[in-house]
Amino acid sequence: MQNIRVAAISMNSPLGQLEPVFEEMDRWCRESVEEGAELILFPELVLHGHCTPNTWEIAEPAPDGPSTQRLIQMAKNYNATLCVGMSEKENDLVYNTQVLVGPDGYIGKQRKLHLSRDEVLFYKGGRELPVYDIGKCKVGMIICYDNQFPELARILAVRGADILLMPHAARVKMWDDTPESMAAARQHTHDFFISCYAMRARENSCFALYANQAGRAGYVDMYPRDSPNQPHHCGGSLAFAPDGELLASTQRDVIKDEKIIVDFEAKRLVDERSLANYTMKTRRPELYGELVKEQVSW
C-alpha cells in the first residue's frame, strides 16, 4: 500500500431523481479532488434510491449501462477512483451493487450479499467477495447490512484488502421535524457505527471508510409515513485506522449532505501488520469449521 487521500460523501438520494443526484455527485467529486482526494466513496444505492418502488424498471446493467458509463467518464474527468451504489440488473434479476471505476475505466463491482428488511422484495443477494487493486492500495467493498457479519471483512483481509469500503443506506433510527429528534437520531447512528466499525478495522488491521445516505429520500406509499422502512437515513461519514482509531468524522447533530477528507498513511498499516499479535498471522482457520456449518436443523 501507498499513502492515499480518500473522501467519503454522505448525501441524499431523492427517489426518482437520477439527474439531480448525478449533478450533486459531480459537485462532490470536484470539491473532493480540489482537496486532493484520489478515492471517493459514495453511499449504497445513491444512484437509483434505496428500495425505490419501481426498482426493477430503473435498474441498469453494469458496466454496460448508461449510469456506469457516466461514472467512468466522471472518474476520467477528475482522475479519481469512484465507488458508487446503484441498482444493477442482469438476466432480469436486480442486485444492490457498488461499482468501482477509475481514470482508466471500469474496475469491478460488489453485489450485496445479505438483504435486510424490505430489500428482499427488490434484490437478489450476490455470491462473491472480490478485492480490487486500484494502484496505491487494494480495496474490498462491504455494503451496509453486510458489515454486521464479521466474516466478510475477515475474508477481504485474507484476500489482501488494505481498505474496507463501507457504503450505507442505513435506517437505524427515525426522527421527526424537531432539531432535538434529529440530533438524537444522528447521534445514535453515529455512535452505533463507531462501535461496530472501529472493531472491523482493528480485528483485520485494515483502514475502513464509511459513508451513509443523508436525509429523507421521499415517502413510499406501501408503508405508514412514520414506518422505519421509509427511505430516511441519518447520514454521516467515518474513517478508521488499522488499529481502530477514528481518524475523521462528520458532525453529530444535523442530518445533512457533507463529506470527510482523510489521509490513509501506509505506515499505519505497516505498524499494525508487523505486530506480534497481527491477527492474520496468529489466526487458526483449521479450528473454525463450525462457521461454515448450516445452523438450521432439517
Sequence and secondary structure as in RCSB ss.txt:
>XXXX:A:sequence
MQNIRVAAISMNSPLGQLEPVFEEMDRWCRESVEEGAELILFPELVLHGHCTPNTWEIAEPAPDGPSTQRLIQMA
KNYNATLCVGMSEKENDLVYNTQVLVGPDGYIGKQRKLHLSRDEVLFYKGGRELPVYDIGKCKVGMIICYDNQFP
ELARILAVRGADILLMPHAARVKMWDDTPESMAAARQHTHDFFISCYAMRARENSCFALYANQAGRAGYVDMYPR
DSPNQPHHCGGSLAFAPDGELLASTQRDVIKDEKIIVDFEAKRLVDERSLANYTMKTRRPELYGELVKEQVSW
>XXXX:A:secstr
   EEEEEEE    TT HHHHHHHHHHHHHHHHHTT SEEE  TTTTT TT TTHHHH B TTTSHHHHHHHHHH
HHHT EEEEEEEEEETTEEEEEEEEEETTEEEEEEE  S  GGGGGT        EEE SS EEEE  GGGGG H
HHHHHHHHTT SEEEEEE        SSHHHHHHHHHHHHHHHHHHHHHHHHHHT EEEEEE EEE    TTS T
T TTSSEEE  EEEE TTS EEEE  SS    EEEEEEE HHHHHHHHTSTT HHHH  GGG GGGGS  S  
